[in-house]
Amino acid sequence: MAVFLGILAVAIASMPIYAVVGRTRDDAHEIADRGGFVLGSFVRSWFYWFIWPIERASLAIGLSPTAYNVTGVLCGCAAGACFATGRVALGGWLVLLGGAADVLDGRIARARGLANETGAFLDSTLDRFAEVGAFVGLAVMYMQSASQLAVVVTAMGGSLLVSYARARGESLGVVAKVGIMQRAERLLLVGFGGVFDPAVTSWQGWAPGTLLFWLLGAVAVGTVGTAAYRTVWIARRLD
């Protein structure tokens, strides 16, 4: 755990450095229109800059995008196992690591000229496997309370609906990247919720899992709202 906290501290400390020396870097492997990100383009661009050494090392040793796809699924399922067995902080770190793997697979595919329809299909589909794996573990964690379990199930269902609405829209010729609760936002809320839950609940005298639960509630509301908004947005353009 100390290693993870050290990495987090280094990451935060690197932001001012990126603001000074990194923002002028031309990112040849970035997609021009990725849709909105609630924390803004600065944080997203900084993160790509921060993981650039891992990206370069992966290219040097010939790692394939599929390796990171599979890593993302394994991290999601392992996170679910940790949540189900009460290792909440480790589960949160694994969710965040799975998100980093999800970013790296696309960047490596574009860098190696391997981006194609097969890769795009595997990427989006395996992402859903990873999400379900994590949410199943969260459902086990909160299964003693019917209301809490309902929130977790709603968050999982909303997450899948957000992705389905976009995929179905694109199959009909409408690209929908609108909404505030896309995959990146969901990963951050669940991941950091798990990482900080033990410390915050201990400090405040709350029951373990309270902070993570409230953030899952935000995911539930945000995903269902985003899915509904995308549904209307796409239907109007099709009409």
C-alpha positions in Angstrom: 0.0 0.0 0.0 2.9 2.4 0.8 4.1 1.9 -2.8 0.8 2.9 -4.3 0.6 6.0 -2.0 4.1 6.9 -3.1 3.1 6.7 -6.8 0.1 8.8 -6.1 2.3 11.4 -4.3 4.7 11.5 -7.2 1.9 11.8 -9.7 0.4 14.8 -7.9 3.8 16.4 -7.5 4.4 16.0 -11.3 1.4 18.2 -12.2 3.3 21.5 -11.9 6.2 20.1 -13.9 3.8 19.1 -16.7 2.2 22.6 -16.6 5.6 24.1 -17.2 7.4 21.7 -19.6 4.9 19.2 -20.8 1.9 21.0 -22.3 3.7 21.9 -25.5 4.5 18.3 -26.3 2.8 17.1 -29.5 0.8 14.0 -28.6 0.7 12.0 -31.9 -1.2 9.1 -30.3 -4.1 11.0 -29.0 -7.6 10.9 -30.5 -8.8 14.3 -31.7 -12.3 14.0 -30.2 -12.6 11.8 -27.1 -15.6 13.7 -25.7 -15.8 15.6 -22.5 -14.0 14.8 -19.3 -15.3 16.2 -16.0 -11.8 17.1 -14.7 -10.9 18.9 -17.9 -8.4 18.4 -20.7 -5.5 19.4 -18.6 -5.8 16.4 -16.2 -6.3 14.0 -19.1 -3.3 15.4 -21.1 -1.2 15.3 -17.9 -2.1 11.7 -17.3 -1.0 10.7 -20.8 2.2 12.6 -20.2 2.7 10.8 -16.9 2.3 7.3 -18.2 4.4 8.0 -21.3 7.5 6.1 -19.9 5.3 3.0 -19.5 4.0 3.5 -23.0 7.6 3.8 -24.4 8.8 0.8 -22.5 5.8 -1.3 -23.7 6.6 -0.4 -27.3 10.3 -1.2 -26.8 9.6 -4.7 -25.6 6.8 -5.3 -28.1 3.8 -5.6 -25.8 0.6 -5.9 -27.7 -2.6 -3.8 -27.1 -4.3 -7.1 -26.2 -2.0 -7.6 -23.3 -3.3 -4.5 -21.7 -6.9 -5.4 -22.6 -6.5 -8.6 -20.7 -4.7 -6.9 -17.9 -7.7 -4.5 -17.6 -10.1 -7.5 -17.2 -7.9 -9.2 -14.7 -7.6 -6.0 -12.6 -11.4 -5.5 -12.7 -12.1 -9.1 -11.6 -9.4 -8.9 -9.0 -10.8 -5.6 -7.7 -14.2 -7.3 -7.4 -12.6 -10.1 -5.4 -11.0 -7.6 -3.1 -14.2 -5.7 -2.5 -16.1 -8.9 -1.8 -13.5 -9.9 0.9 -13.3 -6.5 2.5 -9.9 -5.3 1.1 -11.5 -2.1 -0.1 -8.3 0.0 -0.6 -6.6 -2.7 -2.7 -9.8 -3.0 -4.7 -9.7 0.7 -5.4 -6.1 0.6 -6.5 -6.9 -2.3 -8.9 -9.7 -0.4 -10.4 -7.4 2.5 -11.1 -4.7 0.2 -12.5 -7.3 -1.3 -14.8 -8.2 2.1 -16.0 -4.6 2.9 -16.8 -4.3 -0.4 -18.7 -7.4 0.7 -20.7 -5.7 3.9 -21.7 -2.4 2.2 -22.6 -4.0 -0.4 -24.9 -5.4 2.2 -27.2 -2.3 4.4 -27.3 -0.1 1.4 -28.0 -2.4 0.2 -30.8 -2.2 3.6 -32.5 1.5 3.9 -32.0 2.1 0.5 -33.6 -0.4 1.0 -36.4 -2.6 -1.8 -35.1 -5.8 0.2 -34.5 -8.6 -1.5 -36.3 -12.2 -2.7 -35.9 -11.3 -5.9 -34.2 -9.2 -4.0 -31.6 -12.0 -1.5 -31.0 -14.5 -4.3 -30.5 -12.3 -6.2 -28.1 -11.4 -3.0 -26.2 -15.0 -1.9 -25.6 -16.3 -5.4 -24.8 -13.5 -6.4 -22.4 -14.0 -3.1 -20.6 -17.5 -4.2 -19.8 -16.2 -7.5 -18.5 -13.8 -5.5 -16.2 -16.7 -3.3 -15.0 -19.0 -6.2 -14.3 -16.2 -8.0 -12.4 -15.7 -5.0 -10.1 -19.4 -4.4 -9.6 -20.2 -8.0 -8.7 -17.6 -7.8 -5.9 -19.2 -4.5 -4.7 -22.6 -6.2 -4.7 -21.3 -8.9 -2.5 -19.7 -6.2 -0.2 -23.0 -4.4 0.3 -25.4 -7.4 0.0 -26.4 -7.2 3.7 -28.4 -4.1 3.0 -31.2 -4.2 0.3 -31.0 -0.5 -0.3 -27.2 -0.4 -0.6 -27.3 -3.4 -2.9 -30.0 -1.7 -5.1 -27.6 1.3 -5.5 -24.8 -0.9 -6.5 -26.9 -2.7 -9.1 -28.2 0.6 -10.4 -24.7 1.9 -10.8 -23.7 -1.3 -12.7 -26.8 -1.2 -14.9 -26.3 2.5 -15.6 -22.7 2.0 -16.5 -23.6 -0.6 -19.0 -26.5 1.5 -20.4 -24.2 4.5 -21.0 -21.9 2.3 -23.1 -24.7 0.5 -24.8 -26.4 3.8 -25.8 -23.2 5.0 -27.4 -22.5 1.7 -29.2 -26.1 1.5 -30.5 -26.0 5.1 -31.7 -22.7 4.6 -33.5 -24.1 1.5 -35.2 -26.9 3.8 -36.6 -24.5 6.5 -37.6 -24.7 8.8 -34.6 -21.6 9.3 -32.4 -22.7 10.2 -28.9 -19.9 11.1 -26.5 -22.1 13.4 -24.5 -22.8 13.1 -20.7 -20.7 13.5 -17.6 -20.5 10.0 -16.3 -18.4 8.2 -18.9 -15.9 5.4 -18.1 -13.1 7.6 -16.9 -15.3 9.4 -14.4 -16.7 6.0 -13.2 -13.2 4.6 -12.7 -12.1 7.6 -10.7 -15.1 7.6 -8.4 -15.0 3.9 -7.7 -11.2 3.7 -7.6 -10.5 6.6 -5.4 -13.6 5.8 -3.3 -12.1 2.5 -2.5 -8.6 3.9 -1.9 -9.7 6.6 0.6 -12.6 4.8 2.2 -10.7 3.1 5.0 -8.9 6.3 6.1 -11.9 8.6 5.8 -14.4 6.3 7.5 -11.9 5.7 10.4 -11.2 9.4 10.7 -15.0 10.3 10.8 -16.1 7.3 12.8 -18.3 6.0 10.0 -19.1 2.4 9.2 -16.5 0.9 6.7 -17.6 1.3 3.2 -19.6 4.5 3.8 -17.6 6.9 1.6 -17.4 4.3 -1.2 -21.1 3.8 -1.0 -21.9 7.5 -1.4 -19.7 7.7 -4.4 -21.4 4.7 -5.9 -24.6 6.6 -5.4 -23.2 9.4 -7.4 -22.2 6.8 -10.1 -25.7 5.4 -10.1 -27.4 8.8 -10.5 -24.9 10.0 -13.0 -24.9 6.9 -15.2 -28.7 6.6 -15.4 -28.9 10.3 -16.1 -26.2 10.1 -18.8 -27.8 7.0 -20.4 -31.2 8.7 -20.5 -29.7 11.9 -21.9 -27.9 10.0 -24.6 -31.0 8.1 -25.5 -33.0 11.3 -26.1 -30.0 13.0 -27.8 -29.5 10.1 -30.3 -33.2 9.6 -30.9 -33.6 13.3 -31.9 -30.8 13.1 -34.4 -32.1 9.9 -35.9 -35.5 11.4 -36.2 
